[in-house]
Amino acid sequence: MESCRSSAEILKIILVFIYLSRDVASVDLIPYFRVHPGQRYENVTSESQEPSLGSCTVNCVLQEPSACPAFNYRETDGSCQFILNGKNKLIEANGYLSYVQNLCVREYPMIENAKVSFERWSGEYPAPAGVNVIFRCEHPNGFSDGAHLHTAQCASFMPDSWRISFRKSAVQCEEVHLYPECRLTEKGKEYAGGMSVTESGKKCLFWRDYPYGRPDDFSNIPFIILDELISDLEPGRPPYDLLYERHFLNRDSGSHRNYCRNPSRRERPWCFVSEPDIQWEYCNIPFCTDAVAPECKVTRWGGEYMGTKNVTIQGWPCQPWRNEEDIENLLAFPDPDRVDEDHNFCRNPNTEKETVIYNLNPNEAPWCYLDFRERAPFGFTWAFCDIPFCDLGDEIPKAGTGVYPECRLSEKGREYVGSQSKTETGRACILWHPRPYKIPWDFYPKGFRYELHFMETFRRIELNNNHNHCRNPGVDRERPWCFVSDNDIQWEYCDIPFCQDLNPPECKITERGAEYVGKRSVTISGVPCLPWLMIVFFYMLDPPRMILRIPDEVDGRHSYCRNPEGGGYGPYCYTSFEEKHWGYCDVPYCPTVDSEKCDVRVAGQCVSPLECKMDVKGTAYIGTKNVTRNGHKCLSWMSKSPWSQDPGDTSDIYYDDSFPITGDLAVLTIDLGRDDMHAKHNFCRNFLGDEDGPWCFKSDGIGRDYCDIPICP
């Protein structure tokens, strides 16, 4: 038995008949206008058989969750096609008539390469009548008709049509090419983009595979290098060819993968291809819209930088490269043809020539030789320049499911210190130490000991025996990995999730805190930190101790507390350039899982210590007494770092008026006891074995005082 129609439905049908005589179908004052003669809408959501146009209109309005914006109707067979999806196209009518509300379901006209924004509209279809689409041409010349802005409006007087301020075929917007995905010079040696196909569409081969050996137009300048300094991890790869490598920006073909490059000064960027008869082809790399070189770097080394900065991070003027470098050492310059007698711009062609890794590696950042007049005050011959990273609009990783530290905060995850010890395929990780294979290809600088590339140095018993956790100690790998016991593959990536909160935690997991990548940039005493590049060249004979062991990438603005040397008791920074003053930073331990208060830790684990000593000396005491027998509050052991000492020094040096060696300096990095150090640690200890028992430095004056610690019963 048919159900009776409601009064509302009957009213809708009556209204439909009123509008039909005017080519308008409407229900509840929702008009549907007949449009696009000879055409119909293509993207049909559902279809039904209806006895009349009015019935089709009613059912269109009754669609859930809301009335359909458009429909097609064919009177010959009563076919009623509902259009529910927002954006639509037109096709041949095939007997249908098309109806639409007073809005736009067809896509707005496009202008290729123009930047699009919306007024009073989210961009989701259907578009309400009256909304505007704004087109802007970011090319310096604007649109081809001279305008810099055009519009398209969903017309209010003509349903499903766009009113535009331009002729579709007459207006163009030239594409804007931004560095690094373009070349700044004719030869394009500075190109550092990601194009990996040739101008004929052939796929590029990987540079590091040396597919056809060393090209004839590569330099054959000989020099001596010990074979053991150049080890390579990848099974099946050819031996490392130093003369080949030094032609590439950053002196490393591996980091350039299979991207188009111009290491040999050919006419423009090119690459090897898999056809032996031709071996290589040019790539179609466009010129940059703005031919002025950006004052920033793309890679961590900055070998591609060809801006015009010619002063160091300290403000010292650079001298021309020709005063120091011979012509052959210009191979790794991004602009070798421009290096004349006046060229004194910051570059990174190699390390400073008197270091042991000269010609083997790039430096940590763009640098320059100092003008002779500026060398006298400190005796330095060179210094780094303040070249920031380019803002390339890289996509920020999406937050994951991990909880720190069992997750990574960045794409590469160099800061990861979790306990995962199997690969993404389920293989068990093997110990990092002793070294299971040759030195990995992406360990920089080349020529240095294997152990120096890790945040955690292999000098502790627990690390030597148990450390097989996933890490990313190299430079170029995509994410954490580990060695495996299969000689054919040797390593695999690990499946380390991103953290739920990608903001770096302002705390440390380990005592030394080498994994810390937070934003603190003042010492415990409140003194601002200097940029690392301002101080690091003091240590160029051992650079892994510094920049390359900082887990995040460093430019001239990076002045955050870090512990690149892996020594001492946590992150620190330098505060004075001339005297190399430094201080620890207030980076506490991360909270325990249950957030319980944890003042004392041993090997990273919370302990509840005895508040008494086992003997008179109390050398094993690790309690929380922090007031002396005379009522002096104890000073944090980390609060007065000796300015003249290296933070990585592990010598037993103490300075205090009570000691044979005097001076206004406190404990540095000696073994302070059996528990872990942290910024708030000001508890009485007796790491020297003093006959009078535990003591501490006084926070309200110079010197030290003993503490009253009872003997355990």
Secondary structure, DSSP 4 states (H G I P E B T S, - for coil): -PPPPPHHHHHHHHHHHHHHTTTEEEETTEEEEEE-TTEEES---EEEE-SSHHHHHHHHHT-SSS--SEEEEETTTTEEEEE-SS-B-EEE-TT-EEEE-SEE-BPPP--TT-EEEEES--SPSSEETT-EEEEE--STT-BTTS-SEEEEEE-SSSTT-EEESS-TTT--BPPPP-TTSSBSSSS-TT------B-TTSPBPPPGGG-TT-S-TTS--------GGG----STTPPPP-HHHHTTSGGG-SGGGTT--B-TT--SS-EEE-S-TTT-EEE--PPBPSS-SPPSSBSSSS-TT------B-TTSPBB--GGGT--GGGGTT-S-GGG--TT----B-SSS-TTSTTTTTS--SS-EEEBPGGGTTTT--SEEE---PBP---PPPPPP-SB-TTSSBSSSS-TT------B-TTSPBPPPSSS--SSPPTT-SSTTS-GGGGSSS-TTSHHHHHH----B--SSS-SS-EEE-S-TTT-EEE--PPBBSS-SPPSSBSSSS-TT------B-TT-PBPPPHHHHGGGGTTSGGGTGGGSSS---TT----B-TT--TTS-EEE--TTT--EEE---PBPPPTT------EETTEE----SSBSSSS-TT------B-TTSPBBPPTTSS--TTS-TT--------TTSSS-SS----SS---SS---TT----B-TT--TT--EEEBTTSSSEEE---PBP-
